[in-house]
Amino acid sequence: MRLIGLTFLCATLLISTSAVAQPAPGSCGKEGDHIGGSIPDSIHVCCAGLTAASRWKHNNPSLAGMSCADIMKIPELPGGGSACIKCGDGKCDEAHAEDKCNCPADCK
């Protein structure tokens, strides 16, 4: 009896997880989009010409006083995700999470 219940539970989990919506093949994050993280159907890559940058490290007051080199060594938070930034266009776009550490070319 216990085996039947476990089999039913496993089959239910398999069916419910396969029903989760998946991004279309070739989908990518546009500038400012949040990617990755713990949401099952989230996009995990930025479109061409964009770079993934940590969302939680961007202007985080708890990291104030640390050098960019030290900040960039800090591992990402599990499920934290990133933002797609357009580094190298000459514009420091803080609204899309660009800062002097993840895009020194644009943010001096």
N, C-alpha and C positions, 0 to 999 in steps of 0.2 A: 504494500500500500504506500509506503513512504517513497519508494522508487518511482511510482506512477506520479505522485505529487511533484517530485523533483523534476521529472521529465516534462510535466505540464508547465512548470515554472520556467524551465529553460526554453521550451518552445515559445512561450509567451514573450519572454525577453528577446528572443531572436526575432520574432515577428515585429515587436514594437520598435526595436532598434533599427530594423531594416526599413521601417516606414518613415524615418527621420529624413527630412528634405536635405538633399545634397546640392552644393553649388553646381552650376552648369560646367561641363568640361571647358577648360580654358578661361574660366572666370578669374579676374584679378582685381585687386583693390586699386581704386583711383585715388588721386591726391586727397589727403585728409581722411580717407577711409580707415576704419579700425579693422585690423586683420588678426587672425589667430585667436588666441584665448581659449576659453573652455566651452564656447558654444559649438555644439557638434557640427552645424552646417555652415560655419563661418569660412570665409575665404582665407587662404593661408599664404598668398603671394601677392606682391604689388605688381601693377602693370609695368610695362617696359618704361624705362627712364625714371622710375621711382625707387626709393629705398625704404626698407622697413626700419623704423626707429622706435625705441621703447617709449611707451606712453607714460609709465609711472616714473621714469627718471627725469622727464622733461620738467625743468624748473621746480623740482621737488624741494621744498624748504628743508627737509631733513638731510639733504645732501649738500646744503650750503657750506661753503668753505672748502669743499673737496676739489681736487684738480680734476679736469676732464679725464685724464688718463686713469685716475682711480675710479671715477664714476663709471667709465666704460668697462672696467674689470668686474663690476658687480653683476652677478648672474641675474637673469630675468626672473621675475616671479612666476611660479607655475600658473598657467592660465591667464597671465597678464595681458598678452597680446601686444600688438604694435600699431603704429600709425604709418601710413604711406606718405613719405615726404618727397619733395622735388628739390633735392640738394644740387647746387651748382647752377641755379638760374639767376644768381645775383640778388635774390630777395630772401631775407630772413623771415620766413612765414611762421611766426610763433603760434598762430591759430591752428596750424596743422602739425604742431609739436616739433618744429625745427628750433634748435638752439645751438649755442657755441660749441657744445660737446659732440652732438651728432651730425652737425653740418658747419664746420668751421669755415668752409669756403663762402658761405652766405652770411653767417652770423659771427661778427667780430667781437 
